[in-house]
Amino acid sequence: MKKFIIPVLLLISESLFSQVSVGASPESNNRWTFGGGIGIGFGSQSSFYLQASPRVGYRLTEDLEGGVVGSISWQTSDYNRSTMFGVGPFLNYYIARTFYLGANYQHYFINYENKYYDYKLNNEEDALYLGGGYMQRIGNNSFMQFGVMYNVLWKERTSIFSSGLVPNIGFVVGL
């Protein structure tokens, strides 16, 4: 499994960084933006987590961007396995290309399996993330984003998520 995962992650990161246009002209009139993020995690009981969240946006004004973001994640351990797919619109407002405020609605489709009790669950959940963060320029029109979002629809006892607070790191090209 490790022989398969490491080359795949290298290919994904190479394709993400190959999208960064270091020498792009600032006079470009293209209003489309592309980006996203990837995540990976390891833990106890042989747990493994892989997540990808691509996004496509359109600059409505110089500082306002709207678009669609998707999210897919896969998690497995000795006792549990889950896949989750989400999709929805987002809106970002950029402040001097250094900070941003964002809103993101996601509708999630969740497939969960407990291997120990042979229990399966298919569920759906909505999330409305509000937050913001800092942007670091990595090229003429390319940025790395560091932020924190909070799911205002999160409910402690009924949500599939353990918390409403979500830190995020991602890339955006075309701003």
N, C-alpha and C positions, 0 to 999 in steps of 0.2 A: 504494500500500500504506500509506504514512504517513497519507494522508487517511482511511483506514479504521481503523487501529490506535489513533490518538489519541482519536477519539470513543468507541470501545469501552472503552478504559481509563478514560476519564472517567466513563462510565456505570457501570462496575464499581465504581470508587471511590465514586461517589455512592451506589450501592445499599448498599455496605458501611457507610458512615458514616450512612446513614439508619436503620440498624438499631440505632444507639447510643441508648439510652433515658436521656437526661440527667435527665429529671424523674421517673423511675420510682420507685415507692414501695418503700422498703427492706423493708416488711412483706409483700411479695409472696411467696406460697407456691409459685410456679412453680419447679419444680426443673430444668427443661430449660435447657440452655445452647446457644448457637450462636456460631459464629465461623469463623476460618480466616485465611488470608493469601494474598497474591498476590505474584508476583515477575516482574520483567522485566529483561532484560540484553541488551547489545550488545557486539560484539567485532570482531576482525579477520576477514578473509575474508567480510565481509558476514554475520557470524553474528548471530542473533537468538534470544532465549530468552523464553518466556512460560510461567508456571506459576501454578496455582491449587490451593488445598488447603482445601476446606470441611470443617467438623467439626460434629457434633451430639453433645452430652453430656447426662448426667443426674447431678445431685448426689446421690450415695449417702448422704453425710453432709454436714455443714456444710463440711468441709475436703477431702473426697474426691470426685472426679468421674470417671466412666467414660463411654465413648462410642465412636463410630466416626468415623474421619477418612479422607478420600479425597484423592487427589493426581492431578493431570493436568498434564503438561508437554509442550511442543512446542518443538523446537529445530531451527534450520535454518542452513546456511551455504552457501558456494559448493561445498563438497565433501560435506557430510553432512546428513542429515535424520533426526530421530527423534521419536517420540511415546512417552509412557510414562504408564500408568495404574496407580495403586496404591490399595489399600483395606485397612483393618484397624482393630482396636480400639486404644484408648488409655486410660491411667489417669493422672490428675494428682492430686497431693497439695499443697494450698495451705497455706503457712505465713504466718499473719497477713495474708492477702490482699496480701502484698508480694513473697513468693518462692514458687516452686513446684518440685516434683520431678516428673518425668514418665517414663513408659514408653509406647512406641508401637511396635506391630508392623505392618509393611506388607508386603503381597505385591504385587510389581510385575509388570506385563505390558509388555514393551518391544518396540518395532518400530523397527529401525534400518536405514538405507539409506546406502550410500556411493555418491554420484553419479558419482565419477570412475572407480571400478572396477566399477560396476554390481553391487554386492554388497548383498544384503539378509539381515537376521537378525531372527528373532523369538525372544525369550528371556523367561524369567521369573526373578525373583530375590526372595529374602526379606531383610528388614531388621528388626532389633530395635534401636530407638533408646532410649537411656537418657540422662537429663540433667536439666537444670533451668534456672531463670532468674529474672528479675526481672519484676514486674508493676507497671504504672503505671495508677492509676485515671483514667479519662477521663469517667466519669459515675457515677451512684449504684450501678449494678450492671454497669458496663462497664469493661473493662481492655484495655490494650495490653500484650502480652507480648514480652519480649526474652530469648532463651535460646540455649543450645548443647546439642546432642544428639550422641551418638556411636553409630554403628551397630556393635554388638558382633559382628555376623555378617559384617562386611566383611572381604574377603580381597583383598590387594593385586593379585595376579596374575589373579584370576578374576572380580572384580566389575566391573560396568558403570560403577560410580561411581568417581570419581578419588580420593576420600578417604572415610574413615568419619566424619569430623567435619562436622557440619552446623549452622551458625548459623541461627537463625530469628527472625522477627518476625511477630506475628499479633495478632488481636483476639479477644476473647471477651465475649459479652453474656449476662447472666443469673446471674452468680455472686453 
